[in-house]
Amino acid sequence: MSNRSSKGLAVVRNSSEEEGMKARILCFAGSTREASFNRRLARAAARAVEEAGGEATLMDLRDHPLPLYDGDLEASAGLPLGVRPLKELFKTHHGLFIASPEYNGSMSAVLKNTLDWVSRPTSDEAGTVPYADKVVALCAASPGALGGLRGLVHLRAVLQSVGALVLSEQLAVGSAASAFTVEDRLADARLQQMLDRTAARLVDVAGRLRP
Ligand SMILES: Cc1cc2nc3c(=O)[nH]c(=O)nc-3n(C[C@H](O)[C@H](O)[C@H](O)COP(=O)(O)O)c2cc1C
């Protein structure tokens, strides 16, 4: 069976495990902080993805340092070395599960900077390619009461503007210092259930839309 219709639209499948291939989900946090709550949430999300039948890759943005985006730098030196491996990681996964910190009501600078560099075109590829047919689930953790929920509104808009399909399911984990168990699960059963449901939906939709 062909993966794409004659119009280039992704063929919808019935199951993420059809033809024996699991939906591959790239999980990462928008924080590089050693004790980051969002890093713990990304780990919890990766486990939930695996339990939902997907294949999770846990990525750490600390391993992908990039300069702040500067158009002059790009014009004179092209893409920084670290961008192409990131583009490949995005392209070789069917979905993303992003745990985003909230800074002043928006996403973190390191996350926005990463998404911006990944969206830059190369001589042979449009900038939207790493985001094409990408299904994305969002979550956030914060010591505050709202759990970083406001930042997800901005992150959703950014991802939609580059062509990703962002699921309506999401979760925000407040009082993050006491929100995780030692195994990086969510102590609140209701929140863990939301995470599990979001992961299951991500694995299902990403599996159906995979190219
Ligand atoms: C510049 C800055 C702005 C922040 N703004 C918010 C905010 O708007 N809402 C919020 O809930 N927490 C805010 N915080 C607190 C972060 O949620 C907290 O530092 C959190 O631990 C960051 O995520 P991490 O643990 O994954 O690194 C802010 C922190 C910084 C450094």
The ligand as a Gaussian input file, in Angstrom:
#p B3LYP/6-31G(d) Opt

LIG

0 1
 C       12.158000      34.466000      33.797000
 C       11.183000      33.551000      34.494000
 C        9.844000      33.776000      34.335000
 C        8.911000      32.906000      34.947000
 N        7.573000      33.082000      34.720000
 C        6.696000      32.177000      35.170000
 C        5.317000      32.255000      34.803000
 O        4.878000      33.121000      34.075000
 N        4.475000      31.296000      35.266000
 C        4.919000      30.272000      36.070000
 O        4.112000      29.431000      36.446000
 N        6.213000      30.176000      36.445000
 C        7.120000      31.102000      36.012000
 N        8.442000      30.987000      36.339000
 C        8.879000      29.923000      37.245000
 C        9.131000      28.617000      36.463000
 O        7.904000      27.960000      36.279000
 C       10.092000      27.742000      37.268000
 O       11.366000      28.351000      37.300000
 C       10.183000      26.345000      36.689000
 O       10.857000      25.535000      37.618000
 C       10.878000      26.333000      35.338000
 O       10.743000      25.073000      34.726000
 P       11.811000      23.895000      34.950000
 O       11.666000      23.420000      36.377000
 O       11.394000      22.830000      33.987000
 O       13.194000      24.409000      34.672000
 C        9.373000      31.844000      35.759000
 C       10.750000      31.649000      35.909000
 C       11.642000      32.481000      35.283000
 C       13.136000      32.212000      35.426000

